Amino acid sequence: MTYAAFNRDLPRNPANHQPLTPLTLLERAASTFPAHPAVIHGEQRLSYADLYARARRLACSLSDIGIARGDTVAALLFNTPPMIEAHYGVPMAGAVLNALNTRLDAAGIAFILDHGEAKVLLVDRELVPLAHEAIKLAKVKPTIIEYLDPTVHEGTCGYSDFVVAGNPDFNWLMPEDEWDAISLNYTSGTTGDPKGVVYHHRGASLLATGNILSAGMGKHPVYLWTLPMFHCNGWCFPWSLSAVAGTHVCLRQVRAKAMFDAIADHGVTHMCGAPIVMSTLLNASGEEKRDLPHIVEFMTAAAPPPETVLAAMAEAGFNVTHLYGLTECYGPAVINEWHQDWSDKPVAEQAALKSRQGVRYAALEALDVCNTETGEMVAADGQSLGEVVMRGNVVMKGYFKNPKATAKAFKDGWFWTGDIGVKHPDGYIQLKDRSKDVIISGGENISSIEVEEVLYKHPAVSFCAVVARPDEKWGETPCAFIELKGGHAPNEAEVISFCRENLAHYKCPRTVIFGELPKTSTGKIQKFVLRARAQDL
């Protein structure tokens, strides 16, 4: 008997094959737990029945104004209920959601609106002036639908009327194919115009459920929105929560008191955020802090948290899990899976283990570190440098209208991340740098992350970034930009001396500059700004 026999007279049909999509997760939650709280925002409460009805109303109203399959609907919104509704209602109309970074300037938004060909723009009242300025610069002229946040303003608004006008029983659209686009997310554009990353329904569904496994979410978790939903669609958590009928606690602005109040009042179990969110929590005043009802699971990405921060977060009642990913892989696709016996190791050794990016999500098929020239896998020795590569269903379709960039990112059956790292003997990967951030001094490669890890151990350092500074003799030398903690004032010589005690001397900064560091809206330090400053020194 041949393998073909198992396909003979066994065709795919609607009864046994449906496209994967996260949209069905909301339908299931609404039918199974209709009265369970889905969304909390100030005094507003939405049950799962309410959220499903509002998503269908939104889809209906978008269809009524001509939005069809493949159209782009942009959203310039804070972490408020309409942003959650848009993650369902927009694709239920067959359209593609383009969540915009609220910290962009008008020119940046105009570029994205044009490139994404937006036909509708959902916008928060506070951001309407920015939206109008952007549309003046843009070629497209999307229909603007304004949202008035009841926690800030009184009265009704266009968005509320627009949603209410829709049919709550609207026969929403499933994707024709799970490869259909569900969302469009733009990279930060630090080396030119941002690139549009296209997500499909299959990937969104798999990462949404993958988050549940990686975050240890049981039934009915309570999730606090400290991660911007415009960032990789909130790492797909807007869809994850429906799978376990969890509660979204919206947060318009990430402030210490608001976070502690939400955690204490609503029993928050999970939250995500960049290191700046941890810093905000830890630096809260006594008046801002509240006693936590239980241990809160905190997922963080970007730079690995320093040992002192991990210890402080644990003492404050947060269990930190380190994740890694990119816009191109739907957010986090790598997790530092913790082994129980690691908890018996000395604190310093635990911190070193926690600083590694880790192993692939269950939703990611393969993860490795490859030599950029030969394409071969590097030795799993924790020393051999290579580029981190991925393959699987939670890797983007590609870059929108940019075949050259797509072809560069996909080669030899891998997605090449541009991140430089090593693979440890146990298979865990650890980032050492972005390919463009490696400092080459006197022919030696210096990992900026390695230098930053040492700087973070200095008691005066709150944030730091190390970049290359041009040098006539060495080609490049490390230049450290440091944001200090309050009450500390070390000088350049003291910092360099501290580094020389903990690093090979050639890796130590030759220049140290103190001051506030530029950061993105998600708390990532903008190294491209600092590289430009170092060039001008």
C-alpha positions, 0 to 999 in steps of 0.5 A: 500500500502506498501513502497515496492510499491515505488520500484516495477518496478522502478529500478536504471539505468544509466539514473536515477542513477550516482555515485557522483564524483567531476570530473563532476564539471570540465566538466560542468565548461568547457562546460558552462564557457570555456573561464573563467579563471580557473588558474593563476600562474605567467604569465601563464593563463588557461581557464576552457577549457584549464584545462579540456583538460589538465586534460584529457591529463594527464589521457590519458598519465597515461593510456598510461603508464599502470596506471589503476583503483586502482593504486596510483599516488603520487604527490610531488608538491607545489601549482602550476598548475600540482597539480590542474590538478592532482586532476582531471587527476589522478582519470580520469584515474581511479587512486588514488591521493596521495598528499605528504607533501613537508616538509617530510624527505626522510624516511617519503616519502619513507614509504608513497610511499611503503605503498601507493604502488605508481606507478608514482611520479609527482615531482617539480624540486626543490624536485627532490633530495628529491624524489631520496633520498626517492626512494633509501630507498623505495621498490617501484620504481615509474616512476618519472615525473618532473615538471619545474615551469616557475616562477622559471626555464626556459625551458620545462620539462618531465611533460609538454611533458607528458601532451601534449602527451595525447589526449585532447578528452580522454574518461576519466573514471567515478568511477564504484561506488561512494565508489571508492577511489579518494585520499589517504592522510597520517596523520602526524604520531606524534605517530608512522608511519602515517596512510593512510586515504582513501577518496571516490568520494562521500565524495569528491563531497559532501565536495567540494559543502559543502565548497561553502555553508560554505565559502559563494562562489557565482559565479566566486570567486577568491581563493588564494592558501595559504593552501597546496593542500597536506593537505586533498586535499586542504580541497577539494577546488581544486574540489570546484572551478569548481562547481562555475567556480572560479579562482585558484590563485597559490602561490608557497610559502606563503610570505607576499608580494606575498599574498598582490600582488595576492589579490590586482592584481587578486581580491582574494575573498577567502583564507584559512590557519593556524594561521601562515598565519594570522600572516604573513599577520599581520606582513607584512612590509609597503613595502609588504602591498597593499590596498585590493580591498574588504573584503577577506573571510579567513577560518582558522582551528587549534587553535581558533584565539585570540581576538587581532588577530581577531580584527587585521584581521578585521581591515586589511580587512579580515573576519575570519571564524573558521572551524574544521576538521581532515584528516579523514573527508576530512578537515573542516566538522564543522563551526562556523556559525555566527548569525547576532545578535552576531555582536551587542555584545561586542567585547570580547563576539564576540571573545569568540563566534568565538573561538568555533568550531561550528556546522556541515557542511551541508554535515555532517550528525551528530556531537556530544560530547560523554562520552568516557566510556559510549558512551552516549551524554554529557550534553549540558552545556558547561562544561561536557567533552567528545570526539567529534564524527561524522558520515556522508558521508564526513567521510573517508572510513577508514585507508588504510591497517590498519583494527585495526586502522579503527576498533578503530576509528569507533565504535557505529556508530560514528567516534571518533575523539580523540578530547576532547570538550564540547557542549554548550546549543545552540548546538555549540561544543568547543574543550578543548583538544586532548585526549592525550594533557589533563594534569592530575595534582593532579588528576585534568584534565587541558585543555591545550587549556584553558591555551593557550587561556589565554596566547594568551591574553598576549601582548607579546605572538605570539605563545604558546603551553602548554604540560604536564611536569612530576612532582614527587608530582603532576604527571604532571604540565603544561609547557608553550612554548612561541614564543614572539613578537618582542620587548617584553621580559617578564620573566617566573615569569611575565607570570605565574603571568599573568596566575594566574590573569586569571586562577585557580592557579592549571591550571597555568604553573609551567614552561615557556620556551621561543623560536621559536616553531616547526611547521608543513608545515601547521603552526600547532604547533608540540606538540609531539616535545614539549612533548618530550622536557618537558619530558627531562627537 
